[in-house]
């Protein structure tokens, strides 16, 4: 028995070393995505909270900015750490409920999921710290509820992890409610103890910065997310969102989750009921939002799916028929996704997939998210004078974030118009901009009269110069450099 446990421990250590080395290998080859560029830009300005998300992710980046860090892989390092810790907590949850073998499978299933690999443990986005804190809080709660442990350090850890979750993303609020219900159902006697109140008090500290900031800013964050519902039924969007969730999780993992939930109620254990209680409300509620809004995203429910990975891993271990077929299919799907992502990254730089098209690049060939903004920044640096570079603006938060990051924060790029997100809360909006940058793909449908877009914000156009930029050897887009003046 000791030898088996020894080997299992070494296997786990080996797996986590592989996980870490894999992330460190790919981190330098992935371009800065829009959300990351925006986060790194607005996090240079400390705030109690931020327009889009609670502040934890931005606070981490703010601290690295204070150290004058510029390397992207260093900014991503904490999020890689969150991903590895999430895998460890899923291992512990699954080992506690089922077996160490199932726990190892759970850690692997989390790691190979496209969403959890990137957004859950590599990109500078709030899902990484959310998943880490939710998985950690779930494991601590298992020890408090089912193992009936009552150590003060466990209660302190639970409060701290919930606080981090509340500071990470708004989905954590729903998790906090369901976790409280779990205590009511399975360990009601601790609800009136000093330790429970201490844990609750610590967790509330994670809510305070968000609520204080929103109180000072007319609850803009809550209004923004509340207004996302368009109350329109879009069947195509619904179907795409469901398939997207399966892709983000991996279809084979999704199959295991769904199949394990469809077994008879008599065979669902108390442990599984606990995980279902914590996960299903998030999955159901955010999929209902998808039904009523075409401005919703599939990844909103992913933290719920994450909590069902232990159930899926145990189901895989216990499978008697077609287990090897499913494992083969899973390996093949992982390989296929690696090929797909690698091809997209190469295509974003070279355009090799559509190189054989004669004249026109097709509309589906849209790799704007993966544009080389460093190249665009170089073009602007050579084209514009320093005075113009010091007074740049775009029409949206993602272009301004990308340009600011590509200028290595030497020039602060503001936003003109309604798509500024947190840019409107920092001092960039108080400046008079003289140069507007509009980057469009040559087949974009968004080309329009820019003068009409900026006129409501008291600007008018005095001159416009279009500069082509290329992907590989073919023109892929246009950089419009527009001289503007403020209406007096």
C-alpha positions in Angstrom: 0.0 0.0 0.0 2.8 2.4 0.9 4.5 1.6 -2.4 1.3 2.3 -4.3 0.8 5.7 -2.5 4.5 6.5 -3.1 4.1 5.9 -6.8 0.9 7.8 -7.0 2.5 10.8 -5.4 5.4 10.7 -7.8 3.0 10.4 -10.7 1.2 13.5 -9.5 4.4 15.5 -9.1 5.5 14.4 -12.6 2.2 15.5 -14.1 2.4 18.9 -12.5 6.0 19.4 -13.8 4.7 18.5 -17.3 1.8 20.9 -16.9 4.1 23.7 -15.8 6.7 23.1 -18.5 4.0 22.9 -21.2 2.6 26.3 -20.2 6.0 27.9 -20.0 6.8 26.5 -23.5 3.7 27.9 -25.2 3.4 31.2 -23.2 5.9 33.1 -25.4 4.3 31.9 -28.7 0.8 33.2 -27.9 0.1 36.9 -28.9 -1.4 39.4 -26.5 -5.2 39.0 -26.9 -7.5 42.0 -26.6 -8.7 41.3 -23.1 -5.1 41.0 -21.8 -4.0 44.2 -23.5 -6.9 46.1 -22.1 -6.3 44.7 -18.6 -2.6 45.6 -18.7 -3.5 49.1 -19.8 -6.2 50.0 -17.3 -4.3 48.2 -14.4 -1.6 50.9 -14.6 -4.3 53.0 -12.8 -5.1 51.7 -9.3 -8.8 51.6 -8.4 -11.0 49.9 -5.8 -12.7 48.1 -8.6 -13.1 48.4 -12.4 -16.0 48.8 -14.8 -15.9 45.3 -16.4 -14.8 43.0 -13.6 -13.9 43.0 -9.9 -10.3 44.2 -9.3 -8.2 41.2 -8.3 -6.8 40.5 -11.7 -6.0 44.2 -12.2 -4.4 44.5 -8.8 -1.9 41.7 -9.6 -1.0 43.5 -12.9 -0.8 46.8 -11.1 1.8 45.4 -8.7 3.9 44.1 -11.6 3.7 47.5 -13.3 5.1 49.0 -10.1 8.1 46.7 -10.6 8.4 48.1 -14.2 7.8 44.7 -15.7 7.3 44.7 -19.5 7.7 41.0 -20.5 4.3 39.4 -21.3 5.3 36.0 -19.9 6.0 37.5 -16.5 2.5 39.1 -16.4 1.1 35.7 -17.3 3.1 33.8 -14.7 0.6 34.3 -11.8 -2.2 33.1 -14.0 -0.3 30.0 -14.9 0.1 29.5 -11.2 -3.6 29.8 -10.6 -4.2 27.1 -13.3 -1.8 24.7 -11.7 -3.3 25.2 -8.2 -6.8 24.7 -9.6 -5.7 21.3 -11.1 -4.3 20.4 -7.6 -7.6 21.3 -5.8 -9.6 19.3 -8.4 -7.2 16.4 -7.7 -7.8 16.8 -3.9 -11.6 17.1 -4.3 -11.8 14.0 -6.5 -9.4 12.0 -4.4 -11.5 12.8 -1.3 -14.8 11.7 -2.9 -13.5 8.9 -5.1 -9.9 7.8 -5.4 -6.4 9.1 -6.2 -6.6 7.6 -9.6 -9.8 9.5 -10.4 -8.1 12.6 -8.9 -5.2 12.3 -11.3 -7.7 12.0 -14.2 -9.6 15.1 -13.0 -6.3 17.1 -13.0 -5.6 15.9 -16.5 -9.1 16.7 -17.8 -8.9 20.2 -16.4 -5.5 20.7 -18.0 -6.4 19.5 -21.5 -9.6 21.5 -21.7 -9.1 24.3 -24.2 -10.9 26.9 -22.0 -9.2 25.9 -18.8 -5.8 25.6 -20.5 -5.9 29.2 -21.8 -8.4 31.3 -19.9 -8.2 29.1 -16.8 -4.5 29.2 -16.4 -2.5 31.2 -18.9 -4.2 34.4 -20.2 -4.4 37.5 -18.1 -8.2 37.1 -17.5 -10.3 36.8 -14.3 -11.3 33.2 -14.9 -7.9 31.9 -13.7 -8.2 33.3 -10.2 -12.0 32.6 -10.1 -11.4 28.9 -10.9 -8.6 28.6 -8.4 -10.6 30.2 -5.5 -13.8 28.3 -6.3 -12.0 25.0 -6.5 -10.0 25.8 -3.3 -13.2 26.9 -1.4 -15.0 23.7 -2.6 -12.2 21.5 -1.2 -12.0 23.3 2.1 -15.8 23.2 2.4 -15.7 19.4 1.8 -13.4 19.1 4.8 -15.6 21.3 6.9 -18.9 19.7 5.9 -18.3 16.0 5.3 -15.1 15.4 7.3 -16.5 17.5 10.1 -13.2 19.2 10.7 -13.3 22.4 12.6 -9.8 23.8 12.6 -9.7 27.6 12.6 -7.2 27.7 9.7 -9.7 25.9 7.5 -12.3 28.6 8.3 -9.8 31.3 7.7 -8.8 29.6 4.4 -12.4 29.3 3.3 -13.1 33.0 4.0 -9.9 34.1 2.2 -10.7 31.9 -0.9 -14.2 33.2 -1.1 -12.9 36.8 -0.8 -10.6 36.2 -3.7 -13.5 34.6 -5.7 -15.7 37.7 -5.0 -12.8 39.9 -6.1 -12.3 37.9 -9.3 -15.6 37.7 -11.2 -19.3 38.2 -10.6 -20.1 34.5 -11.1 -18.6 34.0 -7.6 -21.6 35.6 -6.0 -23.8 32.7 -7.2 -21.2 30.2 -6.0 -21.2 31.9 -2.5 -25.0 31.5 -2.3 -25.0 27.8 -3.2 -22.1 27.1 -0.8 -24.1 28.7 2.0 -27.1 26.5 1.0 -24.8 23.4 1.2 -23.8 24.3 4.8 -27.5 24.7 5.6 -28.3 21.2 4.2 -25.3 19.2 5.4 -23.8 21.0 8.4 -26.4 23.4 9.8 -25.0 23.3 13.3 -21.9 25.4 12.4 -23.9 28.4 11.2 -24.0 30.0 14.6 -20.4 29.4 15.6 -17.7 32.0 16.0 -15.6 30.3 13.3 -18.4 30.5 10.7 -18.9 34.2 11.4 -15.1 34.9 11.1 -15.1 33.1 7.7 -18.1 35.1 6.5 -16.5 38.4 7.7 -13.3 37.7 5.8 -15.3 36.7 2.6 -17.3 40.0 2.8 -14.1 41.9 2.6 -13.9 40.7 -1.0 -17.3 42.3 -1.7 -16.5 45.7 -0.2 -14.2 47.2 -2.8 -16.6 46.3 -5.6 -19.7 47.7 -3.8 -17.8 50.9 -2.7 -16.6 51.6 -6.2 -20.0 51.0 -7.7 -21.7 53.2 -5.1 -19.3 56.0 -6.1 -20.0 55.4 -9.9 -23.7 55.0 -10.0 -23.5 51.1 -10.0 -22.1 51.3 -13.6 -20.7 47.7 -13.5 -24.0 46.2 -12.4 -25.9 48.3 -14.9 -23.5 47.3 -17.7 -23.9 43.6 -17.1 -27.6 43.9 -16.3 -28.2 45.6 -19.7 -26.6 42.9 -21.7 -29.8 41.0 -22.0 -31.4 41.9 -25.4 -34.5 39.8 -24.7 -34.3 38.4 -28.2 -34.5 34.8 -29.1 -31.7 33.9 -31.5 -31.6 30.2 -32.3 -28.3 30.3 -34.1 -26.7 32.1 -31.1 -28.1 29.5 -28.7 -26.9 26.5 -30.8 -23.4 28.1 -31.2 -23.2 28.8 -27.5 -24.0 25.2 -26.6 -21.5 23.8 -29.1 -18.9 26.4 -27.8 -19.3 25.2 -24.2 -18.7 21.6 -25.4 -15.7 22.7 -27.4 -14.3 24.7 -24.5 -14.7 21.8 -22.1 -13.8 19.1 -24.8 -16.8 17.2 -26.2 -15.6 13.9 -24.7 -15.4 15.5 -21.2 -18.8 17.0 -21.7 -20.2 13.6 -22.7 -18.8 12.1 -19.5 -20.3 14.9 -17.4 -23.7 14.6 -19.0 -23.7 10.8 -18.9 -22.7 10.7 -15.2 -25.6 13.1 -14.3 -28.2 11.0 -16.2 -27.8 7.9 -13.9 -30.6 7.1 -11.6 -31.1 9.2 -8.5 -30.5 6.3 -6.2 -27.0 5.9 -7.5 -26.1 9.6 -7.0 -24.1 9.9 -3.9 -24.2 12.6 -1.3 -20.8 13.9 -2.4 -22.1 14.1 -6.0 -25.2 16.0 -4.9 -22.9 18.5 -3.2 -21.0 19.1 -6.4 -24.2 19.3 -8.4 -25.6 21.9 -6.0 -22.6 24.1 -6.4 -22.3 23.7 -10.2 -25.8 23.4 -11.8 -27.2 26.8 -10.8 -24.3 28.5 -12.6 -24.7 26.3 -15.7 -28.5 26.7 -15.8 -28.8 30.4 -15.1 -26.1 31.5 -17.5 -27.5 29.3 -20.2 -30.9 30.8 -19.6 -29.3 34.2 -20.1 -28.0 32.9 -23.4 -31.6 32.2 -24.4 -32.6 35.8 -23.9 -29.6 37.6 -25.1 -27.4 37.6 -28.2 -24.9 39.6 -26.3 -23.9 36.7 -24.0 -20.9 34.4 -24.0 -20.5 30.7 -23.7 -17.6 30.9 -21.2 -19.8 32.4 -18.5 -20.9 29.0 -17.3 -17.5 27.3 -17.4 -16.8 27.5 -13.7 -19.9 25.4 -13.2 -18.7 22.8 -15.6 -15.4 22.8 -13.8 -16.9 21.6 -10.6 -18.4 18.6 -12.4 -15.0 17.4 -13.7 -14.5 15.2 -10.6 -17.8 13.4 -11.4 -16.7 12.9 -15.1 -13.2 11.6 -14.1 -14.7 9.0 -11.7 -17.2 7.9 -14.4 -14.3 7.4 -16.8 -12.4 5.3 -14.3 -15.5 3.1 -13.7 -16.4 2.6 -17.3 -16.2 -1.0 -18.4 -17.2 -0.8 -22.0 -15.8 1.6 -24.6 -13.3 3.1 -22.1 -10.4 2.7 -24.4 -12.4 4.0 -27.3 -13.3 7.1 -25.4 -9.7 7.7 -24.2 -8.5 7.2 -27.8 -11.1 9.7 -29.0 -10.1 12.2 -26.3 -6.4 11.9 -27.3 -7.3 12.4 -30.9 -9.5 15.5 -30.0 -6.7 17.1 -28.0 -4.3 16.5 -31.0 -6.8 18.0 -33.4 -7.3 21.1 -31.2 -3.5 21.6 -31.0 -3.3 21.4 -34.8 -6.2 23.8 -35.2 -4.9 26.4 -32.7 -1.3 26.1 -34.2 -2.7 26.6 -37.7 -4.7 29.6 -36.7 -1.7 31.2 -35.0 0.5 30.6 -38.1 -2.3 31.8 -40.4 -2.7 35.0 -38.4 0.9 35.8 -39.3 1.1 34.4 -42.9 -2.4 34.0 -44.2 -1.4 30.6 -45.7 -4.9 29.1 -45.5 -6.4 31.6 -47.9 -3.2 32.3 -49.9 -4.6 30.4 -52.9 -7.6 32.8 -53.2 -7.1 35.0 -56.2 -7.9 38.5 -55.3 -10.3 38.8 -52.4 -9.8 37.6 -48.8 -13.0 35.9 -47.8 -15.1 37.4 -45.0 -14.7 34.4 -42.7 -11.0 34.9 -42.7 -11.0 37.2 -39.7 -8.0 37.1 -37.4 -8.3 40.6 -36.1 -8.0 39.3 -32.5 -4.5 38.1 -33.4 -3.2 41.1 -35.3 0.4 42.1 -34.9 -0.2 45.3 -33.1 3.5 45.8 -32.6 3.8 46.1 -36.4 1.0 48.7 -36.4 2.6 50.6 -33.5 5.9 50.7 -35.5 4.1 52.1 -38.6 2.5 54.8 -36.4 5.8 55.6 -34.7 7.5 56.2 -38.1 4.5 58.1 -39.5 3.5 60.4 -36.7 5.3 63.1 -34.8 5.8 62.9 -31.0 3.1 65.5 -30.4 0.6 63.4 -32.3 1.6 60.2 -30.6 1.0 61.8 -27.3 -2.6 62.6 -28.2 -3.9 59.4 -29.8 -7.4 57.9 -29.5 -9.4 55.0 -31.0 -13.1 54.2 -31.1 -13.0 51.2 -28.7 -11.4 49.8 -25.6 -9.6 46.8 -27.3 -7.8 48.9 -29.9 -6.7 51.4 -27.3 -5.5 48.6 -25.0 -3.5 46.9 -27.8 -1.9 50.1 -29.0 -0.9 51.3 -25.5 0.7 47.9 -24.8 2.4 47.9 -28.2 3.9 51.3 -27.4 5.2 49.8 -24.1 3.1 52.4 -22.3 5.2 55.3 -23.6 2.0 56.8 -25.2 -1.4 56.6 -23.6 -4.1 55.9 -26.1 -7.6 57.1 -25.1 -11.1 56.2 -26.4 -13.7 58.4 -28.1 -17.2 57.1 -28.0 -19.4 54.8 -25.9 -17.1 51.7 -26.1 -14.5 53.0 -23.6 -15.3 50.6 -20.7 -12.9 51.5 -17.9 -11.1 54.1 -20.0 -13.8 56.6 -19.1 -12.8 56.4 -15.4 -9.2 57.4 -15.9 -7.8 60.8 -16.9 -7.4 59.9 -20.6 -10.9 61.2 -21.3 -10.1 64.7 -20.0 -7.5 65.3 -22.8 -8.2 66.9 -26.2 -7.2 64.3 -28.7 -5.7 65.3 -32.1 -5.3 62.0 -33.8 -7.8 59.2 -34.2 -6.6 55.7 -35.2 -9.1 53.4 -36.9 -7.8 49.9 -37.8 -10.1 47.9 -40.2 -9.7 44.7 -42.2 -10.2 45.2 -45.9 -13.3 43.0 -45.9 -14.9 44.4 -42.7 -18.5 45.5 -42.7 -17.8 48.2 -40.1 -16.5 50.8 -42.6 -18.7 53.9 -42.2 -18.7 57.6 -41.8 -16.3 58.2 -39.0 -17.3 61.9 -38.8 -20.8 60.8 -37.6 -19.3 58.6 -34.9 -17.2 61.3 -33.3 -19.5 64.3 -33.8 -21.6 63.5 -30.8 -18.4 63.7 -28.7 -17.6 67.2 -30.0 -14.9 66.3 -32.5 -14.7 66.8 -36.3 -12.3 65.5 -38.9 -9.8 67.8 -40.6 -7.7 65.2 -42.5 -7.5 61.5 -43.2 -4.7 59.2 -44.4 -5.1 55.5 -45.1 -2.0 53.3 -44.6 -2.2 49.6 -45.7 -0.8 46.9 -43.6 -0.1 43.3 -44.6 -0.4 39.8 -43.4 2.3 37.7 -45.1 2.6 39.2 -48.6 -1.0 40.3 -49.0 -2.8 43.4 -47.8 -5.0 42.5 -44.9 -6.2 45.9 -43.6 -6.0 49.6 -43.4 -4.8 51.9 -40.7 -6.7 55.2 -41.0 -4.8 58.1 -39.4 -7.3 60.8 -38.9 -6.6 64.3 -37.7 -9.4 65.7 -35.5 -10.2 68.8 -33.6 -12.3 69.6 -30.7 -15.4 71.7 -31.4 -15.2 74.8 -29.2 
